[in-house]
Amino acid sequence: MTHPDCTPTCLDSRPHSKDKPGCLAGLTGPGPYSRWCARSIGLKLDQSLPENTGLRFLSCLVIALLTACASTPKPLSLPPTVPLAVHYALSLKGAPYRFGYASPKQGFDCSGFVWHVYQKQGINLPRTAQSMALSLPSVPRHTTIPGDLVFFNINGKPFSHVGIYVDEDRFIHAPSQRTGHVLISDLKNPYWQRRFVGARRPVKPARGHRIHARNPK
């Protein structure tokens, strides 16, 4: 299944791609501009690229992207009650994904991103997504607040992915090598909706106490 956060990562108009031979290269996860351009020249994103069509598609996509860049993006508005952890997490949007790392300079994997954000707030969480889920108090989905952790099953294992809830069903996370960077996703997206397995609330332990693993609820 196509990952919901994938967008065109290059302007490659060759008729073959790594993931889908014979299809539009770089567009296995179509974004709004690629969809619009494909429709404008009568193509479907899953069809083979006819001869002499690549240049037309490339020209259209460049124009669309330049037009979008010329407009001012709508800022992410947050209520004043949003915790500092969320603001700091949002400041890291676009940081590179790198498995096994947990720093803005070197990159983040999913749990490394969450660990780093809360470490900056004086909360020392476990380093893996599963350990976080086992050690933190569970909260019902409908009571999730900004700063809570949201967990997903993305590879057949519970709590195999984690992100930080922002607000209005949005969360920020470091998804994968394929998406390549920290980004904001929507919990209403069917991909994430089906894989959601629970939420946890990061808490600062009392002085002299540590966060211990326990059975998840």
N, C-alpha and C positions, 0 to 999 in steps of 0.2 A: 504493500500500500504506500502511496506517495506521502511523504512526511509533510504535514500542513504548513511548516514554516519555510519550506524550500522555495526560493525565488531564483530567477536567472542569475547565475554567478559570473557569466561572461557573455560576450557578444559573438559567440562562435556559431557561424552559420554553416559549418560542414554538415553533410548529410548523414553522418554517423556519430553517435555518442557512446560513451563507455557503458551507460546503463541501458540504453535502448538503441541498439544498432538499427539504422534505417530511419531514425526519427530526428526531430529537431534537436541538435546538440545543445546541452546546457539548459534544456527546458523540461527536464523530467519532473520538476516541481514547478508548475507554471505560476507566475505572478500576474498581477493585473495588467501590466504593460504588454507582456508576451501574449496573453489571451486576446487583448484588444488588437494587437498587430496581426496575430494569426487570423482572426476573424476578418480583418480589413482586406486581406489578400486571399481570402477563401480557403484557408487551411485549418485542419484540425491538429492539435498538438501531438496526437499519437499517430499521425500518418507519416509516410515517407516523404522526404523533401524532394519535390519535383525539380527537374533541371531548371537552372536560372532563377529559382525562387529565393535562394538564400540571400542574394544581394538585396532584393526587395524587402525581405523580412528584416534584415540587418538595418537598412536605412530607416524603416518605419520604427524599429525599436529604439534607435539612437535619437530620433526626433521626440519620441514619447518620453524617454528618460530625461532629455534636456529640458523639455517642457515642465516635467515634474520638478526638476531641480531648480527651475526659475521661480517656482511658487514657494511661499513660506509655509513650512509644515505646521500643522496645528499642535501646539504644545500639550504635553500630558498634564492635565490639571488634577491636582490632588488636594484633598481636604487638609486643613491645618493639623488635624489629629494624627496624620500618618507618621509613624515613628521614624527616627533618624536612620534606622537600619534600611528601611525601604528607600529613602532618599539616596543613601550611599549606594545601595544596589543599583538604582537607576543610573547613577553616575558612571557605572561600569558597563553600561549597555554598549555593545560593539567590541568589548574586549575579546581577544581570541580564545577559541576553544582549544584546550590541549589536555589530553588524558593524563591524569596523575599529578596535575599541577594546581596550585591554589594561590596565584599572585597576579596582579594586574599586568606586570611586565612579561611574565612567562606564559600566562594564560590560565584558564580554569577548566576543570571538568565540572559536572553538575554539583557534586557534593563539595568539591573544593571551592566553588563559588559561594555556596551557602556558608561553609565553614569560615571563609575569609570575611564575609560581610559581618557575621556575628562576632567573630574574634575581635574585629575593630570596635564592637560595642561592648566589649568586656565579657562576652558570653562564649565560653570554650565548649563548642559542640564536638561530638565524635566526628571522625573524618569521613565515614562512609554514609551513604543514604540509608542503608538498612539499620546501621547503628543509631542514627538519629531517630528513626521511627521507633526503635525499640526503647529508647531512653527518654523520650519527651512525652508529655501528656497529650492524649488524643482530644481533638475537638470535632464536633459534628460539622459536616459540610456547610450547613446553613448558618452556622455561627462563626465562620471564618472571618478573621479581621486582617487588615494590612500587617504584614510582618510574619504571619503564620507560614509554616512550611507545608507545601502540597506535594504529595507523593504519587508515583505512577508505577504501573507494571508495564515496561516497554520491551522486555525480552523474556517473558515467561516467568519472571521472578518478582514476587511482591517487593515493593519499595526499592525498585531498581533505578528510579530517577526521582529527583527532587528539585523543587523551585521555591521561590519566595512569592507569596501572594501580595499583590499590589492593591487592587480594588476593582470593583465592578467586573468580577470574573477574570481579571487579567493577572498574570503572574510572570515573573522574570526568572530566567534560568539560562544555563549553558547546555543546550540540547545535545549536540553531537559534533563529530568531526565534519559531517556532511554539511550542516548549517554553518559551522565554522566560527560562531561568535555568540556572545551573550545577547539575548533578545527577549522581547515581550511576546507572550502567547495568550490565547483566550481559552479559558476552561470550557466554554460553550462549543468549541470546535469538536466535532465528533471524534476525532483522533484522540484528543486528550480526555474527553468525556468518558469514552469507553475504557480508558486505561487508568483513570483516577482510582486510587485505593485508600485515600485517607489524608487527614490533615493533622498537624502537630503544632503545638505552641512553644516556641523557644522561651525558656525561663532562665533567669539569672539565679544560680543556686545560692543558698545562704552561705555566709562566710564560713570557710572551713569544710564545706561540703562539695562533693563532686556529683556530676550527672552520671547515674548508673543505668545500665541496660535493664529493661524489664519486658514483659510480654506485651505486644501491641494489642490494642482494642479495635 
